[in-house]
Amino acid sequence: MKRLFLIMLAILIALSTLLSLGAECSMSSTTPKISEATLALWVDGNAKPVDATNKFYVDTPAIYCSLKVSNAPAASDITSVWIYVQGELELTNYEIASYGITAEGTTYLYFYMNRPASGWPIGEYKLVLYLNGEESGSLPFTVEAN
């Protein structure tokens, strides 16, 4: 009985040691990704969203998108494509603009687009985000009358 106890104790100590080594050598994900993409009325000094929303008005001064890029290798390309989906204009799925920036590591970034001189056309829009040429996500939003 004492021998069985000692064997069980040795197994528990061995397992405990293996588990503690595993915790010290924890694995981290190195796959680059975009997360926390959020549309907003503004961004703060850390590029994080202020007044997050997906509904804007014709007189909104600018539309911002804050996002977090993680594990990005040097010179990773992040692109935003702003699209007018449909609405008061006789256009559908019209690409308004495309902006790109490069990033490295894990950081918050933002894109924005200023209001056209005549105001935002009423309708449905979407912002499509790309990481190194591959679509990473899409954020739908609307513009309404005041």
C-alpha positions in Angstrom: 0.0 0.0 0.0 2.9 2.3 0.9 4.5 1.5 -2.4 1.3 2.4 -4.4 1.1 5.7 -2.5 4.8 6.5 -3.4 4.1 5.6 -7.1 1.0 7.8 -7.2 2.9 10.6 -5.5 5.8 10.4 -8.1 3.3 10.5 -10.9 1.6 13.6 -9.4 4.9 15.3 -9.0 5.9 14.5 -12.6 2.6 15.8 -13.9 2.8 18.9 -11.8 6.3 19.6 -13.2 5.2 19.1 -16.8 2.2 21.4 -16.3 4.3 24.2 -14.8 6.8 23.9 -17.6 4.0 24.2 -20.1 2.7 27.3 -18.5 6.1 28.9 -18.7 6.5 28.0 -22.3 3.0 29.2 -23.4 2.4 29.4 -27.1 1.4 32.7 -28.7 -0.5 33.1 -31.9 1.6 34.6 -34.7 -1.0 34.7 -37.3 -1.7 38.3 -38.3 -5.3 39.4 -37.9 -7.6 42.4 -37.7 -10.0 42.6 -34.8 -12.1 45.1 -32.9 -13.0 46.9 -36.1 -15.5 49.6 -35.0 -17.1 52.5 -36.8 -17.3 55.7 -34.8 -17.7 59.5 -34.9 -14.2 60.0 -33.7 -11.1 58.2 -32.4 -9.0 59.1 -29.3 -5.2 59.6 -29.1 -4.7 55.8 -29.1 -6.8 55.3 -32.2 -9.6 53.7 -30.2 -13.2 54.5 -31.1 -15.2 57.3 -29.5 -19.0 57.3 -29.9 -19.2 54.0 -31.7 -22.1 53.7 -34.1 -23.2 52.3 -37.4 -25.7 55.0 -38.1 -24.5 58.4 -39.4 -26.3 61.5 -40.8 -25.9 63.5 -43.9 -24.1 66.2 -42.0 -21.7 63.9 -40.0 -18.3 65.6 -40.5 -16.3 62.4 -40.9 -16.8 58.6 -40.5 -14.0 56.8 -38.6 -13.1 53.1 -38.4 -10.8 52.1 -35.5 -9.3 48.6 -35.7 -6.7 46.5 -33.9 -4.1 44.7 -36.0 -2.3 41.9 -34.2 0.9 40.0 -35.0 1.5 41.9 -38.2 4.9 41.2 -39.8 6.9 44.3 -40.9 5.3 46.3 -43.7 1.9 44.5 -43.5 -0.7 46.3 -45.7 -4.0 47.2 -44.2 -6.5 48.6 -46.7 -10.0 50.1 -46.2 -12.4 50.2 -49.1 -15.5 52.4 -48.7 -18.5 51.3 -50.7 -21.9 53.0 -51.3 -24.2 49.9 -51.5 -27.5 51.5 -52.3 -29.8 54.4 -51.5 -30.9 57.7 -52.9 -28.3 57.7 -55.7 -28.7 55.6 -58.8 -25.6 53.7 -57.9 -25.1 50.2 -56.4 -22.0 48.8 -54.9 -20.0 51.8 -55.9 -16.5 52.1 -54.6 -16.1 55.6 -53.2 -12.5 55.4 -52.0 -9.7 53.1 -50.9 -7.0 53.9 -48.4 -4.0 51.9 -47.3 -1.5 52.0 -44.5 1.3 49.7 -43.3 1.7 48.4 -39.9 3.9 46.1 -37.8 3.3 44.2 -34.6 0.1 44.7 -32.5 -1.4 48.1 -32.6 -4.6 50.2 -33.0 -5.0 52.0 -36.3 -7.8 54.1 -37.9 -9.2 55.1 -41.2 -11.5 58.0 -41.9 -13.4 59.6 -44.7 -14.5 63.3 -44.6 -18.0 64.3 -45.5 -18.4 65.4 -49.2 -19.2 69.1 -49.7 -22.8 68.3 -50.5 -23.2 66.0 -47.5 -23.3 62.2 -47.3 -25.8 60.6 -49.7 -28.6 58.8 -47.8 -28.3 55.1 -48.1 -26.5 51.9 -47.1 -22.7 51.6 -47.1 -20.1 49.2 -46.1 -16.4 49.4 -45.2 -14.4 46.4 -46.3 -11.0 45.8 -44.6 -8.1 43.9 -46.1 -4.9 42.5 -44.5 -2.2 41.9 -47.0 -4.6 41.6 -49.8 -7.1 39.2 -48.1 -10.5 40.4 -47.0 -10.6 40.5 -43.2 -14.1 41.8 -42.5 -16.9 44.1 -43.6 -18.7 46.8 -41.6 -22.1 47.8 -42.8 -23.5 51.3 -41.9 -26.2 53.7 -42.9 -26.5 57.4 -43.6 -29.9 58.9 -42.7 -31.5 62.4 -43.0 -31.2 64.6 -39.9 
